């Protein structure tokens, strides 16, 4: 029986090799875990730096695009107004040689051309005379006695036209209101 026990012990030793130092195994796994965690931290830091750089590039690019838009925002309006300037120059030259009536007609044509360009871009004048006073459209300069009962609370005279741009008031009409 002792021989059998010895054989059994030998077999167990062969199947399960004895560890020299039982504390070595947990230390190795802790080192492996530490290395894995260090790699994860480095990867996360690298990802963070790349995202930060990408965002910074986006921010710079959008600032540059905005400044370019602001610099060229009025370009189409300016290009549309160039013919008006040309016509004014022609009118100045012709005023020396043509009659007053021809000059007056030319200035009226230029005025109409100018208004049509502005209207095409959304600028509309506010019609005020004879309309009821509206604080959303008009700025009352003064009140005067109304010439008739039906003109009380209505605009009698307009000293400065008001304008809307795409439906929004950009300048209130300065008016005289009847009381």
SULLIN-V427567 format. One record per residue. RES is the residue in one small letter. OMEGA is omega in radians with two decimals (NA if undefined). Layout:
<<RES	OMEGA> <RES	OMEGA>>
//
This chain:
<<x	3.10> <x	3.09> <x	3.13> <x	3.11> <x	3.12> <x	3.10> <x	3.13> <x	3.11> <x	3.12> <x	3.13> <x	3.13> <x	3.14> <x	3.12> <x	-3.14> <x	3.14> <x	3.13> <x	-3.14> <x	3.09> <x	-3.13> <x	-3.12> <x	-3.07> <x	-3.13> <x	3.14> <x	-3.08> <x	3.13> <x	3.14> <x	3.12> <x	3.14> <x	3.09> <x	3.10> <x	3.11> <x	3.11> <x	3.13> <x	3.11> <x	3.12> <x	3.12> <x	3.10> <x	3.11> <x	3.13> <x	3.11> <x	3.12> <x	3.11> <x	3.13> <x	3.12> <x	3.11> <x	3.12> <x	3.11> <x	-3.13> <x	3.12> <x	3.11> <x	3.13> <x	3.13> <x	3.12> <x	3.12> <x	3.13> <x	3.09> <x	3.11> <x	-3.12> <x	3.13> <x	-3.12> <x	-3.13> <x	3.07> <x	3.13> <x	3.13> <x	3.13> <x	-3.14> <x	3.10> <x	3.12> <x	3.14> <x	-3.13> <x	-3.09> <x	-3.08> <x	-3.11> <x	-3.06> <x	-3.10> <x	3.10> <x	3.14> <x	3.11> <x	3.13> <x	-3.11> <x	-3.14> <x	3.08> <x	3.10> <x	3.10> <x	3.11> <x	-3.13> <x	3.07> <x	3.11> <x	3.09> <x	3.14> <x	3.11> <x	3.14> <x	-3.09> <x	-3.14> <x	-3.14> <x	-3.04> <x	-3.06> <x	-3.14> <x	3.14> <x	-3.13> <x	3.12> <x	3.11> <x	-3.14> <x	3.13> <x	3.11> <x	3.13> <x	3.09> <x	3.10> <x	3.12> <x	3.11> <x	3.11> <x	3.11> <x	3.13> <x	3.12> <x	-3.13> <x	3.09> <x	3.14> <x	3.10> <x	3.13> <x	3.14> <x	3.01> <x	3.14> <x	3.13> <x	3.09> <x	3.12> <x	3.09> <x	-3.01> <x	-3.01> <x	3.14> <x	3.14> <x	3.04> <x	3.13> <x	-3.12> <x	-3.09> <x	3.12> <x	-3.11> <x	-2.99> <x	3.00> <x	-3.09> <x	3.10> <x	3.14> <x	3.04> <x	3.07> <x	3.08> <x	-3.11> <x	3.13> <x	3.09> <x	-3.10> <x	-3.10> <x	3.13> <x	3.11> <x	-3.13> <x	3.13> <x	-3.14> <x	-3.14> <x	-3.10> <x	3.13> <x	-3.14> <x	3.10> <x	-3.12> <x	3.02> <x	-3.09> <x	3.00> <x	3.06> <x	-3.10> <x	3.07> <x	3.14> <x	-3.13> <x	3.08> <x	3.02> <x	3.12> <x	3.08> <x	3.08> <x	-2.95> <x	3.03> <x	-3.04> <x	3.10> <x	3.11> <x	NA>>
//
